[in-house]
Amino acid sequence: MWAGLGDTLPMAMGLALSPVAITTALVFLPAPRGRVKTALFAAGWFLPIFAVTAISMVVTDVADEEDPTGTADGLDVLHLAFGVLFFALAALAWIKRPDRDRGDRAADALDEHKPGLMDRLDGMGVWAALGVGVAEGVVILKNIPLAISAGTTLGAVDMSTEAGLAMAAVFTALATLGVLVPLGLVLIGGARVEGSLREARAWIDAHMTAITLVVLLVFGALFLGEGLNLTR
């Protein structure tokens, strides 16, 4: 059971290291009622990822009992498709990278005067933060494939449905660490860590394209390897 959870750790870290989710948390935290907003944002992020993971786990578990060989072959094909998808997303992220990453200083100077999406989060209400978490959990394109992959990995392990759901919950909690860690730091350190969190937000914002590319390329290679049985 725990070995199955260990196999999902790369997917959990791929979800946790989401620059958009981390930056959203760092925007919410200094705002009025920021801790409550960030906690609800984390809950919103948790829900769709847990749902997709759990459903994938149950479906794989049932299929594996009926046709183990066919299920294994199907998972190989699924991982190959995910590998191609992640490389395509990496190419798209590179093509659509911000002008500042292209060295266009004139366009960058104009962009500085435009309100960004993250800046508009400041005025959101408490319950809107929950909706933002759900939306980001679904809309960020790498999330669903990673959650499905984790669910299929857990579903292939010989354990009860209850144990599988518990492992899916643990996996999703790990996948939410990118939001929970900044929240925990503020709860423990208070105002003393606010400066560091602002610096972290600025660094992530400046390097968001590079972080996204690395994550997509690493998981593209990982899924292709699994699909081609190079890792087994």
C-alpha positions, 0 to 999 in steps of 0.5 A: 500500500505505502509502496503504491503511494511512493510511486505517486510521489513524483506526480504529487510533487508535479502538482505541488510545484505549480507556479500558478497555485503557489503565486495565487496563495502568495497573493491571497496571504497578505490580503484581508482575511488572507489566511482564511482565503488561502485555506479555502483556496487549498480546499478548492485545489484539493477537491477536484484533484482528489475526485479525479484521483479517486475515480481513476483509482476505482476504475483501474482497480475494477479493470485490473481484477477483470483483465490484468494484462489488458489493463496494463497495456491500456495504462502503457498507451495512456502514459504514452499519450500523456507523454506526448501531451506534456511535450506539446504543452511544453512547446505551447508554453514556450511559444506563448511565453511572455514578451519579457522572456523574449527580451522585448523590453518595450512590450515589457515596459507596457505590461508593467502598467497593466493589471495582471490576473494575480493583482485582481485576486486581491479584491476577491471575497473569501468564498471566491477563493474556494472557487479559484482553487477549484478552477485552477485545480481543473483548468491547469492542464497538467493537473488532470493527467497527473491525477489520473496517473496517480489514480491508476498507479494506486488502482493497480496496487492490491489493496481495499477500496477504503485503503485506496481512497485513504492513499488518494487523500494522502496523495492529494494532500501532498499535491497541495503542499505548494499552497499549504507550506506558505500558509503554514509559514505565515501561521507560524512566523506571522509578519516575520515571513511576509518579506520572504514571501513577497520575494518568493512571489517576485522570483516565481513570477519572474521565472514562471515560464522556466519552471513550467517548462522544466516540470512539463519536460520532466513529466513528458519524459517520465510518461514516455518512459513508463509507456514504453516500459523503459522504467519497468 
